[in-house]
Amino acid sequence: MSGPAHDESSSRRFPLPEALGDGARVTGDGWRPRGISGEALWPSGVARRTLSYGYAVAMVGVAAVNAINVITTRHEKPGYGLGAPIIWEGSSWVTFMMCLWIAWLAYRIAPPAIRPRWRLLVHAPAAALFSLGHVAGFIVLRKLTYWLVGWSYDYGGLFANFAYELGKDAFGYVLFVAALALIEHLLRQQRPVETPAQTPTFDIRDGAKLTRVHLDQVLAVASAGNYVEFVLAGGRRHLMRSPLSAIERQLGSKGFLRTHRSWLVNAAQVTALTPEGSGDYAVELGNVIVPLSRRFPEALAILRSGRAAPRAPG
């Protein structure tokens, strides 16, 4: 067990994540697609709340603009009556909201803070596709509504009118993406007030996803290349981009011990310690078995003594 981080015995007991490809990542209980920013595209946690609040803001804001347009058209062109402006603006609002998922996906793939900056270029085709879907959608809705009431709808010069709509839609697209960035930033600034009676927690960050876990639920932390994998009670696992040494510095004073070049264990959760010859041991944490190398005699001494709170690493 004192060999390389991915030795045969330790990987057989507890397989470590191998080198991660660009197409997917392990998060929670399964594989999910990710964008070029490394962000999982399907929303959860903070991302889900960001999407919900972003849509709510867009619904109210765009509806307000459409209502103002109806009032303006009714005042400046009374010959159209009230029905036609309502149909125009209502169809525009519906298809605008329906196409916002394009802006959302582009935001998840390339948020404003992404590096390198050239990746933000993905928003150019996304904005054009958003506008195309918006215009095509409201034309179809208007033609259908006019047909139902016995009228005839003519959009006019397609290219000239689309260029006009593209400018407005691009502006709306930018505002929506900016609103998402601001909302997510504000959500991430929120921190619950922790009292002495509360169980200590740790924030596992996976791209835009933040998972807050109680430390007494973390059994072990394993190195996986540029990532670490948190092994939680109940079989749950979460990845975080970080070297194991950085996690050790944060958790070393909270009862976590380095037992192997690739492992940290929660000393308070150790259920058994079994010698395996040559000075190596197997550390059991419920159903999880982690190696303890003879190169870490201090960890062995602490576990043998039953002390669950080692000194902070220097």
N, C-alpha and C positions, 0 to 999 in steps of 0.2 A: 504493500500500500504506500510505500514511501517513494514509489517511482513517479513517472510523469502524471500530469493532471488527469489524463484520460486513460489510465491504466486499465487492463482488462478486468481486474477484479472489481474495481469501483464502478465501472460502467455497466458491469453485469448486474450489480445490486441496484444501482440507481443511475439509469442512462442520462448522460448530460446532453444538452442541446448541442448539435454539431454546428458547423459554420452556417450562418443564416444567409439564404439567398436574397435577391432583391425583390422577388415576387410575392413573398408572404412572410408572416412572422407568427410566432406562437404568442397568443394572448389569452389568458384565462383558460378555458376548457377546449379551445380548438384553434384552427388556422383561419386567418382572415386576410383578405387582400389589403395591400397598403399602397400608398402613392409614392411619388418620387421623394417626398419629404419624410417618408418613414411613418406617416400617420395612418392609422387604421381608418378606412373609409366609412365603415358602419358605425354610427354614433353610439356612445355609451358614456355614462357618467357626466363629466363636465361637457363633453361634446354634445351629448343629447340635450342638455339644458341650453347650451349655446344655440343649437338649431331651433329649439322650441321658442326661446325668447326672440331670436332673430326673425322667425316667421311671424310672430305676434307683432313685432315692431313694423315689419314690412306690410302686413295686412292693414294695420291702422293707418300707417303713413301713406301708402298707395291709395287706399280708399279715400282719404282726405283730399289728396290731389285730384282724384277722379271726380269727387263731389264738387270741388271748386271748378273743374273744367265744365261740368254740366251747367252750373250756375252761369259761368262766363259765356258759354255758347248760347244758352237761353236768352241772355241779355243782348249779346251782339248780333245773333242771328235768330230772331224770334220766329222766322218763317219755318224753321225746322220743328217747332213745337217742343214739347218736353220728352216725348217718347224716344225720338231718334237719339238725342244726346245720352239718354240713360242707357240705351242699347249699346252705343259706341263705347262709353266709359265702363259700363258693366262687363262687356265682353273683354275689354282690355284688362280690367282688374283680374278677372278669372284666369285668363291665360298667362298673365304676368306671374301670378302666384303659382300656377301649375309648372312654370318653367324655372322657378327659382332653384330647383334641385340641381340644375346645371351649375349655377353659381356656387352652391354648397359643395358639390364634388370638387370643383376647381379650387375652392378655398381649402378643402381638406388635403388636396394634392400639393398645393403651393400656397401656404398661408403667407401673409405679408412679411413676416419675420424670417422667411426661409433664406438659407444660404446654399449655394451662390445665388445672387440676385437674378441671373438669367433665367432661372426656373419660373420666375413670375410671368414669363412670356406665355405660359400655358393659359393665362387669362384672356389673351387676345382672341384665339379661336373660340374659347368658351363664351366670351361676351357676344361674339358674332352668332354662335349657335343659339344662345339665349334669345337674342333679338329675332332671329329667324323663326324660332318656335313661337315666340310671342306674337309676331305679326301674322304668321300663317294661322295660328290658333284663333285670333280674334276675327280674321277674315271669314273663316269657316263658321264661327259662331254667329257673326252678323248676317251672313248669307242665309243660314238656317233660320234665324229668328225672323228675318224679313220675309222669308218664304212662308213661315207659319202664319204671319199676320197678313199675307197677301201683298207684300211690297217687293221691290226689287232693289238689291244693294249693288253699288258699283264703287270699288275701292279707288279707281282712277289709275294714274300712271304708276305701275308697280315699282320700278326701279327708283324713280324720284321720291316716291312716298316712303319706300323702304330706307333710303339713305337718311331721310328725315327721322324716321322711327329709330334707326340704328343709333343715331346720336343721343336721343333721349334714353334709349334702353341701356346704352353703354354707361351713361351717367347713373342711372338707377342701379346697374350692376355694381359699379364701384362703391356706391353708397351702401349697398347690402353687404358687400365683402368687408367694408370698413366697420359696419355695425357689428358683424360677426366677430371681428378681431377685438373690438372694444368690449363686447359682452363677455367673450371668453377671458379676456384679461381681468375684468372685474370679478368674474366668478372665481378665478384662480387666486385672487387676493383675499378671498374669504377664508378665515381660519376660525374654527370653533374655539371658544374659551375653554382651556383645559384646567381643571381643578386637580389638586393633589390626589383626590380619591379616584380619578379616572385612570384607566389602564393606558400606559404610554402607547402612542401610535407611530407609524412610519408611513410616509408617502412614497409609493412606488409609481414612478413616472414612466409611461410607455408612449412616447410621442406626445400626442395631445391628451392621452388618457391618463388620469390620475386615480390610483386606487389606494385608499387609506386603510391600513390594516392595523389591528392590535398586535403588539409585539409578542404577546403570549400565544398568538396563533401562528407565528412564524417558527417553524421547526429548524430550518437550515437555509443557508444561502450558498449557491454553487456558482463557480466561475464558468462562463461559456463564451470564450473569445472576448469580444468587446462588450459583452453583456454579462449580467448576473441573473440567475434564476432563483426567485424566492419560493421555497417549498413550504406550503401552508398546511395546517391541520385540515383533514378531510380530503387531501389529495389535490387541492388547488395549487396552481403554479402561475407565477407572473414574471415576465421578463422586464429588465430595466437596463438601459445602456449605461454602464458604469464599470470601472475596474473593481475587482473584489477588495482591493486595498482601501479604496475610498469608502466602501460600505463598512469595512472593519473599523475605520476611524470613527464612523458615526455610531456604530452599534457596540463597539468594544466596551464601553462603559455601561452598557445596558444588559450585560449578561451573555454576550455572544463571544464565543471562543474560536480562534483559528486552529483547526485540528489537522489541516492538510493544505497544501499549496492551492487547492481548488475549493476548499470548504470552510464555511463558518457554521457553528451550531449554536443553538439556544441552550445554554447549560441547564436552564430551569426545566427544559422539556426532555432531558435525557432520561431514558427508562432503563437502560442496561449498558454495560461496558464489558466487552468480551475480548480476551487476548487472542491474537491470531499468529503468534510466533514472531521472532526477530524484533520484538519490542513494539510491533504494530498492534492496534486494537480496532475493533468494530464498535462504533457508537450507535446505539439504537435509540430512535426517537419515535416511539409508537411503531408504525409499519415501515418507517424510513430507516435505512442503515447507511451510515456515513463513515468513511475511513478516518482513523486517527493515526497519523504517522509518528514514528519514534523521533522524528525531527522536531516535534512539538511537545517536549516533556512538561512544560509549564501547564499546558492544557490538560495533560493526563493527571498531573498532581491536583489540579483544581477539581476535576471531575471525580477523582477518587475521594477527595475530602468532602464532596457534597456541597461545596460553595458555588452558588449560582451567579455571583457578581464579581467577575475578575476585574483587575485594574484596567484603566483605559490604556490603550496602546500608546507608546511614545511616538 
